[in-house]
Amino acid sequence: MQNMIKLFLFACLLSSSLSIAAIPTDAPSVTNPEKTIIVDKENQEFTIILASTPSTGFSWLLESYDINLVKPIKHDYNAPAKTALGAAGVERWVFAASPEIIAGPQVTTITLIQARMWDIKNTTSKKSVFTVVIN
């Protein structure tokens, strides 16, 4: 019994450390689409964090971005601490500016939509557009 408890505690510790490791600590984070994301040579990576409840069928999808200016690096979901049905977790989208274009100012947008995969007409989707300024 003690071995099972130790194994359970080890698994909890491991999963919590993996969740912490998945969060980029040096990248600027943005949760508000009205806030402009500023990228430069020192901060080429940035993270967009959005509330998400995949248990309801909704998830965030990358609708559009300029492949010449930014690229998605990572996308993950972190469940809420409470496991209540319908509780929101967060989706993290990590992007990086293309290093070769950082020489001059550029402005671009990233559009994410929250939709159900089976809703072909996107009748229930929600859209967030983020402005990125590359200096």
N, C-alpha and C positions, 0 to 999 in steps of 0.2 A: 504494500500500500504506500509506504514512504517513497519507494522508487517511482510510483505513478505520480505522486505529488511533485517530486523533484522534476520529473519529465515534463509535467504540465507547466510548472513554473519556468523551466528552461525554454519551453516553446513560447510562452507568453513574453519572456524577456527577448527572445530572438525576434519574434514578430514585431515587437515595439521598436527594437533597434533597427529593423529593416525599414519600418515606416519612417523613422527619423532620418535614415540614410537616404531615402528617396527624395527628401526635400532639399533642393539646392539652397545653401545658406548664403552664397555670395551673389546670387542673381536677384535683381529687383523683382518684387511681386506686385501684381496689379489685380484687384478684384472689381474695380469700378470702370466700366467702359468709357465714362466721361473723363477719366484721368489719362493724360497723354503719357505714353511710354517713351522714355528717352534712352537711347542706346549710343554708346561711344566705344572707343578702343579699349578702355578699361572695363567697361560693362557691356560686353557683346551679347551675353545671355540675359533673358528675362523670363519670368513666369507669370502666366495668367491663371488665377485661381477662381473657380466658380462652384457655387453650391450645386449639389447633384443628388438625386434620389433614384438610382437605377432600379430599385425595387418596384418603382411605379412604371418602369418601362422607358423612362426618359434618360437620355444621355447626351452629352455634348459632342457635336461632330464639327470637324473643321470644314467650313464651307468654302472659304477662299482666302488666299494670301498671295503675295508676289514672290514667286520662287527665285527671282533674281536678287531679292533684297533680304529675305528671312527664310529660315528653314525650321521645321519642327524637329526637335531633338528627342523629346520624351513626352509621354502622356500616361498618367496613372490616376487611380481613384483611391482615396483614403476614406474608409468607412468611419462613421461617427463613433465616438467613445461609447455612447449608449446604443444598445441594439434594439431600440423600440421600432416597431414596424413603421415605415415611412419617414424615419429620421434622416435628415440630410447629412451627407458626407461632403467631400470636396473633390473635384477633378482638378488636376494640375496639368497645364500645358506649358512645356518649356520650349522656348524658341531661341535661336541665335541669329544675329545679323551676319550676313556674308562678309567675311573679312576684307575682301577686295573692294567693297563699295563704301567702306567707312571713311574714305578719303574726303568725301564731300557730303553736304547735307542732302538727305532724302526723306520723303514722307510716304508712308504706305499704311495700309489697313489690314487687319486680320479679322475675319468674320467667323464666328462660331454660332452654331444653332443648336438648341436643345430640342430634341424631337424623339418620337418613338419610331423605331426602325420600320415598323409595319405600316406607319401612316404615310403612304406614298405621296399624297397630296400636301403633306406638311400642314394640315389644318390646325394642329395644336402646337406648332413649333414656336419657340422663342428665340430671338436673334440678338446677339451682342456683337458690336463692331468696336474694335480697339484701334486707336491711331498710334502708329509707331514713328518716332522721329529719330533718324540716324544721323548723328553728328560726326 
